[in-house]
């Protein structure tokens, strides 16, 4: 996925670029991650062709992909929501303020703000940066649920050990807890991915047609204690790349980018460096996830994506489809066939 808009920012044709310290945080992230960003774009673009016609007749490979990358969104959005809840609790008039030692008076003519004041301002900024319509967790959960109930699929369960995902999600939790400002890296990389490259991905997915996504009224796989499914809409299965409202997210994007620029006045140089380094880590993590999917699904890019071997059913049984740690969907025995690997 693309993660930023390379056309943004003023043109610099008549004068040399200013030193890096005067650039905005988005420009610094984009400059530092340009090479790995390009590499990831190529990987995703090539593999998207394997997940849609004419290479395949169902979105099972696509579902495996979004299920894997969803774990990054689930983890960082959970961490962000935890920060928001903590901020609201600390800001409540019903909660007594924490007793903090008074810092000694500074001998400088212009004293720096105390760490507590800086942290309060930063947490207030982080707590108000993301508009409610930008969160992606619910949309990802809806996409995974929709597709997993309409196609024969075996996804990793909540008890399945995935060393790479475990490593990456543990890093996200620990890093954002220790340095909350690094959440900015996740929001810029993973949300701008949807605003920018995600638009193109959406157009490719939609080109597969309603039958490919079972938007044509075909019944879902029956599940016990589940009411009849509502008629499918054109967004189902790929609502990750859609936004509410008549402007298709352009207003949300504009708000987010404008608000994000306020970080320049809030972060110290060290914190800016933390965010840039974390953004680079995110891109490398995504590249590793693509490689892991290739290994598990047998989907290395081939010269002619039109050539493929038939899939083989490798067994049946009741399967727990893990959406996130807190939610699962049980698919009845005998209805799911494990996905075979490609040659």
One Martini backbone bead per residue (centre of mass of N, CA, C, O) as a GRO file, in nm:
protein
  343
    1UNK     BB    1   0.098   0.035   0.018
    2UNK     BB    2   0.040   0.343   0.026
    3UNK     BB    3   0.147   0.612   0.280
    4UNK     BB    4   0.167   0.868   0.085
    5UNK     BB    5   0.184   1.203  -0.059
    6UNK     BB    6   0.422   1.303  -0.293
    7UNK     BB    7   0.270   1.587  -0.387
    8UNK     BB    8   0.307   1.709  -0.135
    9UNK     BB    9   0.397   2.014  -0.107
   10UNK     BB   10   0.621   2.231  -0.195
   11UNK     BB   11   0.786   2.356  -0.442
   12UNK     BB   12   1.158   2.325  -0.528
   13UNK     BB   13   1.294   2.506  -0.797
   14UNK     BB   14   1.444   2.799  -0.696
   15UNK     BB   15   1.554   2.643  -0.438
   16UNK     BB   16   1.704   2.505  -0.199
   17UNK     BB   17   1.679   2.294   0.035
   18UNK     BB   18   1.623   2.277   0.343
   19UNK     BB   19   1.686   2.179   0.626
   20UNK     BB   20   1.560   1.915   0.797
   21UNK     BB   21   1.470   2.078   1.061
   22UNK     BB   22   1.245   2.253   0.875
   23UNK     BB   23   1.075   2.020   0.832
   24UNK     BB   24   0.820   1.842   0.824
   25UNK     BB   25   0.716   1.548   0.936
   26UNK     BB   26   0.607   1.428   0.671
   27UNK     BB   27   0.863   1.488   0.503
   28UNK     BB   28   1.056   1.321   0.677
   29UNK     BB   29   0.918   1.053   0.641
   30UNK     BB   30   0.922   1.037   0.332
   31UNK     BB   31   1.231   1.060   0.296
   32UNK     BB   32   1.316   0.813   0.485
   33UNK     BB   33   1.095   0.599   0.319
   34UNK     BB   34   1.111   0.589   0.007
   35UNK     BB   35   1.247   0.317  -0.062
   36UNK     BB   36   1.066   0.120   0.105
   37UNK     BB   37   0.802   0.220  -0.013
   38UNK     BB   38   0.855   0.130  -0.304
   39UNK     BB   39   0.895  -0.169  -0.242
   40UNK     BB   40   0.613  -0.219  -0.122
   41UNK     BB   41   0.445  -0.136  -0.363
   42UNK     BB   42   0.548  -0.361  -0.550
   43UNK     BB   43   0.455  -0.600  -0.383
   44UNK     BB   44   0.151  -0.533  -0.370
   45UNK     BB   45   0.089  -0.502  -0.670
   46UNK     BB   46   0.173  -0.790  -0.756
   47UNK     BB   47  -0.026  -0.944  -0.550
   48UNK     BB   48  -0.299  -0.834  -0.637
   49UNK     BB   49  -0.312  -0.997  -0.906
   50UNK     BB   50  -0.356  -1.277  -0.742
   51UNK     BB   51  -0.654  -1.176  -0.602
   52UNK     BB   52  -0.767  -1.148  -0.900
   53UNK     BB   53  -0.884  -1.128  -1.184
   54UNK     BB   54  -0.779  -1.404  -1.371
   55UNK     BB   55  -0.631  -1.572  -1.140
   56UNK     BB   56  -0.905  -1.562  -0.974
   57UNK     BB   57  -1.250  -1.649  -0.830
   58UNK     BB   58  -1.160  -1.542  -0.539
   59UNK     BB   59  -1.095  -1.366  -0.211
   60UNK     BB   60  -0.897  -1.542  -0.034
   61UNK     BB   61  -0.622  -1.405  -0.057
   62UNK     BB   62  -0.719  -1.130   0.036
   63UNK     BB   63  -0.809  -1.221   0.318
   64UNK     BB   64  -0.536  -1.305   0.419
   65UNK     BB   65  -0.410  -1.025   0.395
   66UNK     BB   66  -0.606  -0.853   0.575
   67UNK     BB   67  -0.581  -1.027   0.827
   68UNK     BB   68  -0.284  -0.963   0.877
   69UNK     BB   69  -0.286  -0.641   0.861
   70UNK     BB   70  -0.505  -0.596   1.079
   71UNK     BB   71  -0.323  -0.636   1.331
   72UNK     BB   72  -0.198  -0.356   1.317
   73UNK     BB   73  -0.454  -0.190   1.350
   74UNK     BB   74  -0.560  -0.312   1.609
   75UNK     BB   75  -0.312  -0.244   1.787
   76UNK     BB   76  -0.282   0.068   1.745
   77UNK     BB   77  -0.580   0.142   1.810
   78UNK     BB   78  -0.585   0.029   2.093
   79UNK     BB   79  -0.358   0.209   2.202
   80UNK     BB   80  -0.503   0.476   2.138
   81UNK     BB   81  -0.757   0.426   2.307
   82UNK     BB   82  -0.609   0.407   2.573
   83UNK     BB   83  -0.507   0.697   2.569
   84UNK     BB   84  -0.781   0.837   2.558
   85UNK     BB   85  -0.894   0.721   2.822
   86UNK     BB   86  -0.670   0.834   3.003
   87UNK     BB   87  -0.716   1.130   2.931
   88UNK     BB   88  -1.012   1.153   3.019
   89UNK     BB   89  -0.965   1.068   3.310
   90UNK     BB   90  -0.755   1.297   3.381
   91UNK     BB   91  -0.969   1.534   3.282
   92UNK     BB   92  -1.157   1.483   3.495
   93UNK     BB   93  -1.329   1.645   3.757
   94UNK     BB   94  -1.353   1.358   3.928
   95UNK     BB   95  -1.036   1.359   3.913
   96UNK     BB   96  -0.771   1.384   4.084
   97UNK     BB   97  -0.485   1.524   4.071
   98UNK     BB   98  -0.170   1.464   4.031
   99UNK     BB   99   0.100   1.458   4.232
  100UNK     BB  100   0.357   1.692   4.166
  101UNK     BB  101   0.656   1.797   4.154
  102UNK     BB  102   0.825   2.087   4.181
  103UNK     BB  103   1.016   2.247   3.987
  104UNK     BB  104   1.287   2.405   3.966
  105UNK     BB  105   1.407   2.694   3.910
  106UNK     BB  106   1.511   2.868   3.643
  107UNK     BB  107   1.801   3.038   3.497
  108UNK     BB  108   1.659   3.100   3.256
  109UNK     BB  109   1.500   3.339   3.070
  110UNK     BB  110   1.354   3.083   2.906
  111UNK     BB  111   1.163   2.861   3.015
  112UNK     BB  112   1.087   2.546   3.007
  113UNK     BB  113   0.868   2.325   2.997
  114UNK     BB  114   0.745   2.095   3.164
  115UNK     BB  115   0.698   1.764   3.125
  116UNK     BB  116   0.396   1.766   3.203
  117UNK     BB  117   0.305   1.980   3.001
  118UNK     BB  118   0.401   1.841   2.748
  119UNK     BB  119   0.242   1.576   2.785
  120UNK     BB  120  -0.039   1.701   2.790
  121UNK     BB  121  -0.032   1.825   2.507
  122UNK     BB  122   0.028   1.563   2.352
  123UNK     BB  123  -0.219   1.399   2.449
  124UNK     BB  124  -0.430   1.593   2.344
  125UNK     BB  125  -0.350   1.569   2.051
  126UNK     BB  126  -0.383   1.260   2.020
  127UNK     BB  127  -0.690   1.254   2.123
  128UNK     BB  128  -0.772   1.462   1.854
  129UNK     BB  129  -0.668   1.356   1.568
  130UNK     BB  130  -0.888   1.129   1.533
  131UNK     BB  131  -1.148   1.073   1.359
  132UNK     BB  132  -1.403   0.853   1.383
  133UNK     BB  133  -1.406   0.790   1.058
  134UNK     BB  134  -1.098   0.660   1.056
  135UNK     BB  135  -1.136   0.418   1.183
  136UNK     BB  136  -1.067   0.052   1.095
  137UNK     BB  137  -1.154  -0.189   1.269
  138UNK     BB  138  -1.456  -0.233   1.200
  139UNK     BB  139  -1.415  -0.273   0.895
  140UNK     BB  140  -1.230  -0.516   0.911
  141UNK     BB  141  -1.424  -0.698   1.065
  142UNK     BB  142  -1.646  -0.691   0.850
  143UNK     BB  143  -1.483  -0.808   0.616
  144UNK     BB  144  -1.402  -1.075   0.748
  145UNK     BB  145  -1.687  -1.174   0.806
  146UNK     BB  146  -1.808  -1.167   0.525
  147UNK     BB  147  -1.597  -1.353   0.378
  148UNK     BB  148  -1.595  -1.601   0.588
  149UNK     BB  149  -1.924  -1.652   0.517
  150UNK     BB  150  -1.880  -1.694   0.174
  151UNK     BB  151  -1.608  -1.861   0.209
  152UNK     BB  152  -1.377  -2.108   0.190
  153UNK     BB  153  -1.197  -2.081   0.504
  154UNK     BB  154  -0.867  -2.068   0.669
  155UNK     BB  155  -0.785  -1.917   0.961
  156UNK     BB  156  -0.631  -1.810   1.206
  157UNK     BB  157  -0.631  -1.858   1.534
  158UNK     BB  158  -0.617  -1.761   1.865
  159UNK     BB  159  -0.404  -2.019   1.911
  160UNK     BB  160  -0.218  -1.933   1.702
  161UNK     BB  161   0.116  -1.934   1.616
  162UNK     BB  162   0.283  -1.615   1.528
  163UNK     BB  163   0.587  -1.497   1.545
  164UNK     BB  164   0.574  -1.236   1.379
  165UNK     BB  165   0.316  -1.106   1.491
  166UNK     BB  166   0.402  -1.116   1.783
  167UNK     BB  167   0.644  -0.931   1.748
  168UNK     BB  168   0.503  -0.680   1.624
  169UNK     BB  169   0.279  -0.630   1.839
  170UNK     BB  170   0.471  -0.603   2.079
  171UNK     BB  171   0.616  -0.355   1.972
  172UNK     BB  172   0.376  -0.165   1.957
  173UNK     BB  173   0.292  -0.170   2.252
  174UNK     BB  174   0.565  -0.087   2.384
  175UNK     BB  175   0.631   0.171   2.222
  176UNK     BB  176   0.360   0.335   2.268
  177UNK     BB  177   0.385   0.331   2.578
  178UNK     BB  178   0.671   0.469   2.599
  179UNK     BB  179   0.601   0.635   2.304
  180UNK     BB  180   0.325   0.791   2.207
  181UNK     BB  181   0.431   0.959   1.955
  182UNK     BB  182   0.456   0.700   1.762
  183UNK     BB  183   0.161   0.700   1.661
  184UNK     BB  184   0.212   0.891   1.424
  185UNK     BB  185   0.339   0.683   1.236
  186UNK     BB  186   0.088   0.501   1.204
  187UNK     BB  187  -0.108   0.711   1.094
  188UNK     BB  188   0.052   0.797   0.844
  189UNK     BB  189   0.106   0.523   0.707
  190UNK     BB  190  -0.185   0.369   0.736
  191UNK     BB  191  -0.377   0.601   0.636
  192UNK     BB  192  -0.233   0.701   0.377
  193UNK     BB  193  -0.261   0.431   0.235
  194UNK     BB  194  -0.571   0.465   0.191
  195UNK     BB  195  -0.581   0.747   0.055
  196UNK     BB  196  -0.395   0.657  -0.172
  197UNK     BB  197  -0.337   0.352  -0.267
  198UNK     BB  198  -0.627   0.257  -0.184
  199UNK     BB  199  -0.777   0.365  -0.430
  200UNK     BB  200  -0.652   0.172  -0.635
  201UNK     BB  201  -0.721  -0.090  -0.497
  202UNK     BB  202  -1.026  -0.052  -0.505
  203UNK     BB  203  -1.054  -0.047  -0.815
  204UNK     BB  204  -0.948  -0.337  -0.853
  205UNK     BB  205  -1.158  -0.482  -0.681
  206UNK     BB  206  -1.415  -0.377  -0.830
  207UNK     BB  207  -1.338  -0.504  -1.114
  208UNK     BB  208  -1.431  -0.802  -1.035
  209UNK     BB  209  -1.712  -0.785  -0.930
  210UNK     BB  210  -1.998  -0.897  -0.766
  211UNK     BB  211  -1.955  -1.205  -0.787
  212UNK     BB  212  -1.680  -1.222  -0.649
  213UNK     BB  213  -1.823  -1.087  -0.371
  214UNK     BB  214  -2.124  -1.161  -0.340
  215UNK     BB  215  -2.334  -0.908  -0.448
  216UNK     BB  216  -2.579  -1.105  -0.592
  217UNK     BB  217  -2.742  -1.274  -0.352
  218UNK     BB  218  -2.579  -1.481  -0.238
  219UNK     BB  219  -2.552  -1.697   0.000
  220UNK     BB  220  -2.446  -1.757   0.295
  221UNK     BB  221  -2.291  -1.926   0.515
  222UNK     BB  222  -2.408  -2.114   0.744
  223UNK     BB  223  -2.487  -2.019   1.089
  224UNK     BB  224  -2.523  -2.057   1.400
  225UNK     BB  225  -2.720  -1.821   1.544
  226UNK     BB  226  -2.782  -1.668   1.262
  227UNK     BB  227  -2.909  -1.439   1.095
  228UNK     BB  228  -3.004  -1.334   0.819
  229UNK     BB  229  -2.857  -1.185   0.574
  230UNK     BB  230  -2.802  -0.909   0.430
  231UNK     BB  231  -2.777  -0.743   0.170
  232UNK     BB  232  -2.538  -0.682  -0.037
  233UNK     BB  233  -2.284  -0.456  -0.084
  234UNK     BB  234  -2.031  -0.283  -0.258
  235UNK     BB  235  -1.842  -0.276   0.016
  236UNK     BB  236  -1.828  -0.556   0.087
  237UNK     BB  237  -1.495  -0.668   0.180
  238UNK     BB  238  -1.393  -0.331   0.118
  239UNK     BB  239  -1.439  -0.104   0.352
  240UNK     BB  240  -1.153  -0.006   0.418
  241UNK     BB  241  -1.168   0.190   0.135
  242UNK     BB  242  -1.398   0.345   0.284
  243UNK     BB  243  -1.620   0.636   0.327
  244UNK     BB  244  -1.803   0.850   0.477
  245UNK     BB  245  -1.974   1.038   0.270
  246UNK     BB  246  -1.967   1.248  -0.020
  247UNK     BB  247  -1.623   1.272  -0.024
  248UNK     BB  248  -1.467   1.004   0.023
  249UNK     BB  249  -1.253   1.131   0.256
  250UNK     BB  250  -1.134   1.414   0.182
  251UNK     BB  251  -1.210   1.561   0.446
  252UNK     BB  252  -1.056   1.373   0.636
  253UNK     BB  253  -0.778   1.410   0.514
  254UNK     BB  254  -0.755   1.717   0.554
  255UNK     BB  255  -0.782   1.718   0.859
  256UNK     BB  256  -0.550   1.527   0.930
  257UNK     BB  257  -0.316   1.684   0.792
  258UNK     BB  258  -0.352   1.951   0.942
  259UNK     BB  259  -0.331   1.838   1.231
  260UNK     BB  260  -0.053   1.694   1.206
  261UNK     BB  261   0.123   1.963   1.184
  262UNK     BB  262   0.119   2.026   1.497
  263UNK     BB  263   0.364   1.847   1.578
  264UNK     BB  264   0.597   2.049   1.520
  265UNK     BB  265   0.525   2.224   1.795
  266UNK     BB  266   0.546   1.969   2.010
  267UNK     BB  267   0.801   1.834   1.924
  268UNK     BB  268   1.090   1.717   1.963
  269UNK     BB  269   1.366   1.617   1.806
  270UNK     BB  270   1.366   1.336   1.931
  271UNK     BB  271   1.067   1.269   1.868
  272UNK     BB  272   1.086   1.296   1.566
  273UNK     BB  273   1.288   1.065   1.535
  274UNK     BB  274   1.106   0.844   1.645
  275UNK     BB  275   0.889   0.863   1.423
  276UNK     BB  276   1.068   0.810   1.178
  277UNK     BB  277   1.176   0.533   1.272
  278UNK     BB  278   0.897   0.398   1.298
  279UNK     BB  279   0.813   0.423   1.005
  280UNK     BB  280   1.038   0.245   0.898
  281UNK     BB  281   0.953  -0.005   1.057
  282UNK     BB  282   0.675  -0.044   0.930
  283UNK     BB  283   0.766  -0.103   0.643
  284UNK     BB  284   0.940  -0.349   0.716
  285UNK     BB  285   0.709  -0.509   0.841
  286UNK     BB  286   0.540  -0.531   0.580
  287UNK     BB  287   0.749  -0.685   0.416
  288UNK     BB  288   0.755  -0.929   0.606
  289UNK     BB  289   0.455  -1.005   0.569
  290UNK     BB  290   0.466  -1.068   0.272
  291UNK     BB  291   0.674  -1.298   0.297
  292UNK     BB  292   0.499  -1.472   0.487
  293UNK     BB  293   0.263  -1.511   0.291
  294UNK     BB  294   0.419  -1.647   0.067
  295UNK     BB  295   0.500  -1.895   0.237
  296UNK     BB  296   0.207  -1.988   0.326
  297UNK     BB  297   0.058  -1.955   0.017
  298UNK     BB  298   0.228  -1.959  -0.243
  299UNK     BB  299   0.288  -1.623  -0.359
  300UNK     BB  300   0.484  -1.578  -0.571
  301UNK     BB  301   0.594  -1.407  -0.823
  302UNK     BB  302   0.511  -1.441  -1.159
  303UNK     BB  303   0.536  -1.392  -1.491
  304UNK     BB  304   0.245  -1.554  -1.523
  305UNK     BB  305  -0.048  -1.513  -1.355
  306UNK     BB  306  -0.232  -1.706  -1.545
  307UNK     BB  307  -0.064  -1.931  -1.414
  308UNK     BB  308  -0.214  -2.218  -1.257
  309UNK     BB  309  -0.304  -2.422  -1.005
  310UNK     BB  310  -0.495  -2.627  -0.861
  311UNK     BB  311  -0.680  -2.661  -0.598
  312UNK     BB  312  -0.668  -2.824  -0.279
  313UNK     BB  313  -0.822  -3.015  -0.057
  314UNK     BB  314  -0.702  -3.048   0.303
  315UNK     BB  315  -0.971  -3.046   0.462
  316UNK     BB  316  -1.182  -3.070   0.752
  317UNK     BB  317  -1.356  -2.853   0.985
  318UNK     BB  318  -1.366  -2.679   1.252
  319UNK     BB  319  -1.342  -2.314   1.250
  320UNK     BB  320  -1.156  -2.045   1.374
  321UNK     BB  321  -1.205  -1.704   1.310
  322UNK     BB  322  -0.971  -1.458   1.347
  323UNK     BB  323  -0.999  -1.113   1.407
  324UNK     BB  324  -0.938  -1.094   1.716
  325UNK     BB  325  -0.882  -1.152   2.039
  326UNK     BB  326  -1.199  -1.065   2.115
  327UNK     BB  327  -1.285  -1.211   1.833
  328UNK     BB  328  -1.507  -1.466   1.696
  329UNK     BB  329  -1.573  -1.715   1.431
  330UNK     BB  330  -1.783  -1.989   1.372
  331UNK     BB  331  -1.741  -2.262   1.156
  332UNK     BB  332  -1.883  -2.522   1.041
  333UNK     BB  333  -1.868  -2.837   0.991
  334UNK     BB  334  -1.802  -2.917   0.643
  335UNK     BB  335  -1.775  -2.607   0.500
  336UNK     BB  336  -1.461  -2.614   0.508
  337UNK     BB  337  -1.171  -2.558   0.301
  338UNK     BB  338  -0.858  -2.579   0.274
  339UNK     BB  339  -0.617  -2.393   0.151
  340UNK     BB  340  -0.426  -2.413  -0.107
  341UNK     BB  341  -0.137  -2.411  -0.286
  342UNK     BB  342   0.072  -2.257  -0.495
  343UNK     BB  343   0.324  -2.309  -0.745
   0.00000   0.00000   0.00000
